[in-house]
Amino acid sequence: MTDWIHKTKTTKHEVYYSIESSKHWTVMGTRTHNLFQCEFEVYLDGVLQYSMKQVSAVKQFISVIPLVSLFWENPFVIFKDGTAYAPSKRRTKLFGMGKWDFDFEGSTYQVSLSPKGDHSLVKDGIPIAVYHRRGIASHPACFTVEYIDEVANRPDIIMLFAAFVENYVYMDRGSKYGAR
């Protein structure tokens, strides 16, 4: 299945995303400008469902020190119904490309970047989505996404990891992970 993920609103500190196939879901990501802790909130019909955020101010401070930031990162934690899931883990692949693991609701999601501006999402070792970043100023979409039918009922997950890559990797971290 192919879908479009749109940036619907961008301010100095927040970016909002929607997915073409399900207008009931919204993801709000904070802009960190590479200094502050990053956070994402996932809403269904305006009601907060869960969030993913960096929780350590000390780790955030250390993670922005030049050169140290290549090896150190303030991890993300997903929160839902009062439960904090395991912190994310980042690995740097060849040529500085990033790969992150997120544990959520009994599954491990892995986000991997490619040097072409695309990224993939794997759930428990099974590829479930491929994102293609689009930088066309005349079109409000920021990603096209191809995903397997089994995750069509989870547009929130599809949008969350698109927002993570757009906000955290491209908008606020620039080329740190080989992103263009």
C-alpha positions as CSV (number, residue, x, y, z in Angstrom):
1,M,0.0,0.0,0.0
2,T,1.3,3.5,-0.8
3,D,0.4,6.6,1.2
4,W,1.4,10.2,1.7
5,I,2.6,11.8,5.0
6,H,2.1,15.5,5.1
7,K,3.6,18.3,7.2
8,T,0.4,20.1,8.0
9,K,1.8,22.9,10.2
10,T,5.3,24.1,11.1
11,T,6.1,26.7,13.7
12,K,9.4,27.7,15.3
13,H,9.1,24.9,17.9
14,E,6.6,22.3,16.6
15,V,5.8,20.4,13.4
16,Y,2.5,18.6,12.8
17,Y,2.0,15.6,10.5
18,S,-1.0,13.7,9.1
19,I,-1.3,10.7,6.8
20,E,-3.5,10.7,3.8
21,S,-5.3,7.5,4.5
22,S,-6.3,8.3,8.1
23,K,-7.0,12.0,9.0
24,H,-8.0,10.9,12.5
25,W,-4.3,10.6,13.5
26,T,-1.9,13.4,14.1
27,V,1.7,13.4,15.2
28,M,3.3,16.6,16.8
29,G,7.1,16.8,16.9
30,T,9.0,19.4,18.8
31,R,11.9,21.2,17.1
32,T,15.1,21.0,19.2
33,H,17.4,23.1,17.1
34,N,20.0,20.6,18.2
35,L,20.0,22.0,21.8
36,F,16.8,20.8,23.6
37,Q,15.2,17.5,24.2
38,C,13.0,16.2,21.4
39,E,9.5,15.0,21.9
40,F,6.7,13.4,19.7
41,E,3.1,13.2,20.7
42,V,0.6,10.9,18.9
43,Y,-3.1,12.0,18.8
44,L,-6.2,10.2,17.7
45,D,-9.1,12.7,17.1
46,G,-7.3,15.2,19.2
47,V,-6.7,12.9,22.3
48,L,-3.2,12.1,23.3
49,Q,-2.5,8.3,22.8
50,Y,1.2,8.1,23.6
51,S,4.4,10.1,23.4
52,M,8.1,9.5,22.6
53,K,10.7,11.8,24.1
54,Q,14.2,12.2,25.3
55,V,14.1,12.4,29.1
56,S,17.7,13.2,30.3
57,A,18.8,16.9,30.3
58,V,22.3,15.8,31.3
59,K,22.6,13.3,28.4
60,Q,21.1,16.0,26.1
61,F,23.8,18.5,27.1
62,I,26.6,15.9,26.5
63,S,25.1,14.8,23.2
64,V,25.6,18.3,21.6
65,I,29.3,18.5,22.4
66,P,31.2,18.4,19.0
67,L,32.8,15.0,18.2
68,V,31.2,13.5,21.4
69,S,27.9,13.7,19.6
70,L,29.1,11.2,17.0
71,F,29.2,8.5,19.7
72,W,26.8,9.7,22.3
73,E,23.1,10.4,22.0
74,N,20.2,11.1,24.4
75,P,17.9,8.1,23.9
76,F,14.2,8.2,23.4
77,V,11.6,6.6,25.6
78,I,8.0,5.8,24.6
79,F,5.3,6.4,27.2
80,K,1.8,5.0,27.0
81,D,-0.8,4.7,29.8
82,G,1.8,5.4,32.5
83,T,4.2,2.8,31.1
84,A,7.7,3.7,30.0
85,Y,9.2,1.4,27.4
86,A,12.9,0.7,27.1
87,P,15.1,3.5,25.9
88,S,16.0,3.6,22.2
89,K,19.4,2.4,21.0
90,R,21.3,4.1,18.2
91,R,24.0,2.5,16.0
92,T,25.9,4.2,13.3
93,K,26.3,2.3,10.1
94,L,28.9,2.8,7.4
95,F,29.3,6.3,6.1
96,G,27.6,7.8,9.2
97,M,24.1,6.5,8.4
98,G,21.9,6.0,11.4
99,K,20.0,3.0,12.7
100,W,17.7,3.2,15.8
101,D,15.9,0.5,17.7
102,F,12.7,1.3,19.6
103,D,10.8,-1.2,21.9
104,F,7.1,-0.6,22.1
105,E,4.1,-2.7,22.9
106,G,6.1,-6.0,22.9
107,S,7.7,-5.3,19.5
108,T,11.1,-3.9,18.4
109,Y,10.9,-1.3,15.6
110,Q,14.1,-0.5,13.8
111,V,14.5,2.7,11.7
112,S,17.4,2.7,9.2
113,L,18.5,5.6,6.9
114,S,19.9,5.3,3.5
115,P,22.2,7.8,1.7
116,K,19.5,8.6,-0.8
117,G,17.1,10.3,1.6
118,D,14.9,7.2,2.1
119,H,14.5,5.2,5.2
120,S,13.0,1.9,6.2
121,L,11.0,0.6,9.2
122,V,11.4,-3.0,10.4
123,K,9.2,-4.6,13.0
124,D,10.6,-7.7,14.9
125,G,13.0,-8.4,12.0
126,I,10.3,-8.0,9.3
127,P,10.4,-5.0,6.9
128,I,7.1,-3.2,7.1
129,A,7.6,0.2,5.5
130,V,9.9,2.1,3.2
131,Y,9.7,5.9,3.3
132,H,10.8,8.2,0.4
133,R,11.5,11.7,1.5
134,R,10.1,14.4,-0.9
135,G,11.4,17.9,-0.9
136,I,9.1,19.4,-3.4
137,A,8.1,22.9,-2.3
138,S,5.0,22.9,-4.4
139,H,3.6,19.8,-2.7
140,P,2.9,19.7,1.0
141,A,3.8,16.0,1.4
142,C,7.1,15.3,3.0
143,F,7.1,11.5,2.5
144,T,5.6,8.9,0.4
145,V,5.5,5.6,2.3
146,E,5.0,2.1,1.0
147,Y,3.9,-0.4,3.7
148,I,2.6,-3.9,4.0
149,D,-1.1,-4.4,4.5
150,E,-0.6,-5.8,8.0
151,V,0.3,-2.4,9.4
152,A,-2.4,-0.5,7.5
153,N,-4.4,-0.4,10.8
154,R,-1.4,1.4,12.6
155,P,-1.0,4.7,10.7
156,D,0.2,6.1,14.0
157,I,3.3,4.0,14.0
158,I,3.9,4.8,10.3
159,M,3.7,8.5,11.0
160,L,5.6,8.5,14.3
161,F,8.8,7.2,12.7
162,A,8.4,9.4,9.6
163,A,8.2,12.4,12.0
164,F,11.2,11.1,14.0
165,V,13.3,11.1,10.9
166,E,12.1,14.4,9.5
167,N,12.3,16.3,12.8
168,Y,15.2,14.7,14.6
169,V,17.4,13.7,11.8
170,Y,16.8,16.1,8.9
171,M,15.5,19.3,10.4
172,D,17.5,19.5,13.6
173,R,20.6,17.3,13.1
174,G,21.3,18.1,9.5
175,S,23.9,15.9,7.9
176,K,25.1,14.3,11.1
177,Y,23.8,10.9,10.0
178,G,24.4,11.4,6.3
179,A,21.0,12.9,5.8
180,R,20.7,15.5,3.0
